[in-house]
């Protein structure tokens, strides 16, 4: 009888220890995940500062890491090279802006909502010229293709699909997702061109005059 009680107590202790061990492992994994996020964010924030200060081309990985409390080798735990870092920053900025614009635009008509969406982006980029220059110089069809096909851009891919789904009724006929993405990329290129013209000192049109033309151009692109 005593042996049975002792065995029962031992089993309970083992199970309790196993539960503690699992909980501890979860805490460690959670801590490491947060640490990775913090490290990656620190590198990205440093890179943005250095890109603005020295320019993207002149900034080195050493410049970026010297502005953090991380070792130089830590960079390669999160990014393949500076190009990879730059692409991830650009897409991260685009994703954040797209989601913010989507929150602000509440029109019921899909076309009007999308036009308001693009106007919000224009106003934001005119107010943030460095960020605009970074995005405008690096957002291209090759990067869109990477978003669709590479795991490291999963968040951006999810956001683009969300927008395509949200604005699916914009399109007057059936298109594949890739075709829809291409149409939206044409719209984005038009928005970028508008921003470039708007921030020029010698621009012959005001931003409001450009927006009125842009609305018609977007409707043409969407075949509306």
N, C-alpha and C positions, 0 to 999 in steps of 0.2 A: 504493500500500500504506500509506504514511504517512498519507495523507488518511483512509483507511478506519479506521485505528487511532485517529486524532484524533477522527473522527466517533463511533466507538464509545465513546471516553472521554467525549466531550461528552454523549452520550445517557445514559450511566451517571450522570454528574454531575447531569443534569436530573432523572432519576428519583429520585436520592438527595435532591436539593433538594425535589422534590415530596413525597417521603415525610416529610421534615423539616417541610415546610410543613403537611401534613395533621396530623402529630403535634402541632405547635405549636397549630394551630387547635383540636384536641381538648382540649389542656390549657387553652386560653383559655376554651372553652365550659364545661369542667368547673369551672374556677375561678369563672366568672360564675354558674353554677348554684348552687354552694356559697354564693357571696356573697348571692344572692337568698334562699336558705334561711335564712342567718344573719340577714339584715335582717328577714325576715318574722318569724322567731322572736323577735328582739329587740323588735319592735313588739308582738307577742302577749304576751310576758312583761311588758313595761311596762304594757300595757293591763290585765292581770290585777291587777297591783300597784295601779294607780290606781283600778280598779273597786272593789277591796277597801277602799282608803283613803277614796275620796270618794263611792263609789256609781256605778253605771253612768250614771244620768241626769245627774249633775252633772259627770262626767268629760268633758272636751273632747278633740278630736283633738290640739290644741296641748299639753294636759297630758300626753298619752301620748307625743308625740314629744319633748317637753322632757326626758323621762326616758330618752332614748336618745341616741346620738351621731350620729343621722341628721337630715337636714333635714326640715322640715315637709312639703314636697312629695313626699318619698319615700313617705309613707303611701299616696298615691293610685296608686303603682305596684303595690300589693299588695291594696288594699281600695277598694271604691267609696265607702264612708262608714262611720260608726261602727256602724251597724246591720249592715252586711256583716261587719265585724270581729267584732262580738259573736256573730253567728250562727256564724261559722267557729270561734271559740273554744269555744262551747257544743258544737258537733258534734265538735270535736277532743277535748274532754274526755270526751264520751260514748264516742267510738270507743276512746280509750285505756282507759277503764274497762271497757268491754264485752270488749275483747281480754284484759285482765288477768283479769277474772272468768272468762272462758272457759278460760284456762289452769289456774285453780285448781280448777275443777269437773270431777271425773273419774268421777262415778257412771255406771254402765252404763245404768240405766233413764233414758229421756229426760225423763220428767216430774220424777223426783227430781233429775236433773241441772239442769233448768231452775229448779226451786225453789231449789236450792243457789246457782245463778247469781243469782237475784233477792235472796237473803239476803246474798250477798257485796256486792251493790250497796248494799243498805240499810245494812249495817255501815260501808261506806266513806263513804257520804254523812253518816251520823250523826257520824262522826269528822272530816268536812270540811264544816262547815256553810256556809261562804261559797261553796264550789264547788257545793254542793247548791242553795243559793238561786239562784245564777246559772243553773244548768241548769233547775231547777224553774220559774223565771219566764219562760223563753224556749223551752223544748221544747214544741212543740205540733203539731197536725196540719198546719198551714200550712208549718211547717219540714220535716216529713216529705215533703210534696209537693214542696218545693224540692229536697230530696235526690234524689228520683226523677228530676227533670226538668232540673236545672242542672248544667253541667259543673264548676263550681267546687266542688261537693260530691261529686266522684267518689269520693274516699277513703271518705267516710261511706256512700255508696251501696254501694260494694263490701263494706264491713263489715256493713251491714244484710243484704245478700244472702247473705253468708257465714253469718250467724246464722240466717237463715231456712232456709238449706239444712241447716245443722247440726242444727236442731231441727224439721226437716220432719215427723218422725214424731210430733211432739207433737199434730198435728191429726188428729182422728178421722175427718175427711172431706176431700175434695179442695177446695182453695181456690186462687184466683189469688194471685200474689205480693202484689198490692195488698191483698187481703183478709187475707192472713197478716200483712202489715205492720200493718194496722188492729188485728187481734187482739193482736199484740204491743204495739202502742202503748197499748191498753187496760190491758194488764198493767203497762206502765211507769207509766201514770198512777196505777194502784193502788199501785204501789211508792212513787211520789212522795208520794201522800197519806199512806201509812204513815209515811214519813220526817218529813213535816210534823207529824204527830201525836206522833211519838216524841220530837221535840226541844222540844215545848211543855212548859213547867214545870208546867202544870196538867193534864197528861195523866193520865187515870184508869186507863190500862193500861200495863203495862211493855212494852218492845220485844219480849220473848219471847212475851208474851200476844198481841201484835199479829201476830207472825210465824205463830203457829199458826192464827189466823183467816185471814191472808193466803194461807196454803197452800191452804185450802179455797176461797177466792175464786178463786185462779189456776186450780185444777182445774175450777171452774165455768165460768170464761171459756174454758178449753180444751175444755170439754165432756167432762171425764174423770170 
